[in-house]
Amino acid sequence: MPYVNKPRPYKKEYEQYQGTEEQKKNRAKRNAARREMTRKGKVRKGDGKDVDHVKPLSKGGSNGNGNLRVRSASKNRGYKRNSKNQVV
């Protein structure tokens, strides 16, 4: 839901969603995947690319080599979402 003409409650968002143990673990997995691809030389800081999970972590995917790929940031973040803002 867009926040039109009112400030976005970042602190509340963190407390209720981003700060949960599950989300912290998922963020750590995403960071580990990025480090792995950087180590292999497939991405580097500031190159405009994202490390994508073929099967998303939210749907039971892993950080295995077969589930990781490099995509442009715009393609990786442009997935269709349903009314609950979940990747379809």
C-alpha positions as CSV (number, residue, x, y, z in Angstrom):
1,M,0.0,0.0,0.0
2,P,1.6,3.3,-1.0
3,Y,2.0,6.0,1.6
4,V,0.6,9.1,0.0
5,N,0.9,12.4,1.8
6,K,2.0,10.7,5.1
7,P,5.4,9.4,6.4
8,R,6.3,5.8,6.0
9,P,6.5,4.0,9.4
10,Y,9.9,2.4,8.9
11,K,10.4,1.5,12.6
12,K,7.0,-0.2,12.7
13,E,7.8,-2.1,9.5
14,Y,11.1,-3.3,10.9
15,E,9.6,-4.4,14.2
16,Q,6.7,-6.3,12.6
17,Y,8.3,-7.8,9.6
18,Q,12.0,-7.1,8.7
19,G,13.1,-7.7,12.3
20,T,11.5,-11.1,12.8
21,E,13.8,-14.0,13.2
22,E,12.6,-15.6,10.0
23,Q,13.3,-12.5,7.9
24,K,16.8,-12.1,9.6
25,K,17.6,-15.7,8.5
26,N,16.4,-15.1,5.0
27,R,18.4,-11.9,4.7
28,A,21.5,-13.8,5.9
29,K,20.9,-16.4,3.2
30,R,20.6,-13.7,0.5
31,N,23.8,-12.1,1.7
32,A,25.6,-15.4,1.7
33,A,24.4,-16.1,-1.9
34,R,25.8,-12.7,-3.0
35,R,29.1,-13.4,-1.3
36,E,29.4,-16.7,-3.0
37,M,28.7,-15.2,-6.5
38,T,31.2,-12.4,-5.7
39,R,33.8,-15.0,-4.7
40,K,33.3,-16.7,-8.1
41,G,33.7,-13.4,-9.9
42,K,30.2,-13.4,-11.4
43,V,29.1,-10.2,-9.7
44,R,30.8,-7.2,-8.1
45,K,29.8,-4.2,-6.1
46,G,28.0,-1.5,-8.1
47,D,27.5,-3.6,-11.3
48,G,23.7,-3.3,-11.3
49,K,23.2,-7.0,-11.1
50,D,21.4,-9.1,-8.5
51,V,21.8,-12.7,-7.4
52,D,18.6,-14.4,-8.1
53,H,17.2,-17.6,-6.6
54,V,15.5,-19.7,-9.3
55,K,13.2,-21.1,-6.7
56,P,12.7,-18.3,-4.2
57,L,13.7,-18.8,-0.6
58,S,10.1,-17.9,0.4
59,K,8.9,-21.0,-1.6
60,G,11.5,-23.4,-0.1
61,G,14.5,-22.7,-2.4
62,S,18.1,-23.0,-1.2
63,N,21.4,-21.4,-1.7
64,G,22.7,-24.3,-3.7
65,N,24.7,-23.6,-6.9
66,G,21.9,-25.0,-9.0
67,N,19.4,-22.5,-7.6
68,L,21.5,-19.3,-8.0
69,R,21.8,-17.1,-11.1
70,V,22.9,-13.6,-12.0
71,R,20.3,-11.2,-13.4
72,S,20.0,-7.5,-14.0
73,A,18.4,-5.7,-11.0
74,S,15.4,-4.6,-13.1
75,K,14.6,-8.1,-14.2
76,N,15.1,-9.6,-10.8
77,R,12.9,-7.1,-9.0
78,G,10.2,-7.1,-11.7
79,Y,8.3,-10.3,-10.8
80,K,4.5,-10.3,-10.9
81,R,2.9,-10.3,-7.5
82,N,-0.5,-11.2,-6.2
83,S,-2.8,-9.0,-4.1
84,K,-0.9,-10.0,-0.9
85,N,2.4,-8.8,-2.6
86,Q,3.8,-12.3,-2.8
87,V,5.8,-13.5,-5.9
88,V,3.5,-15.4,-8.2
